[in-house]
Amino acid sequence: MLIANVLGVEADRVFAMGEGDLTTSIAWLGILQYKFQIYYDFSGYSDMAIGLGRVLGFKFPENFNNPYVSQSITEFWRRWHMTLGSWMKDNLYIPMCGNRVNSKNKFNSYSTFLILEFQ
């Protein structure tokens, strides 16, 4: 939280700049700050929930596995939000016959992501 909040303040400052004051390098700096703010927010809160769960006797799975070192967008998705991806696969995609090779495969994929998007 400490890192994410500092990055968030700096990213907000960059995004609040006027067009005349914004250079390409400053814009990229703001983008990178925002990118890491999101990661540290999600990862930090997940780690706190995992730690609190362990204190209370629960064991929750890890949720992030260094997504920014991924070599592809597929690997990034697998590393970014592992529990959500697993839940979507187990509870949405596979029950809609997602593992079978047929013409409904694209429909199942799109439906899974639309359900996630509009929840």
Helices and strands as residue ranges (DSSP letters): H 2-15, H 24-55, G 67-69, H 73-80, H 82-88, I 89-93, H 105-117
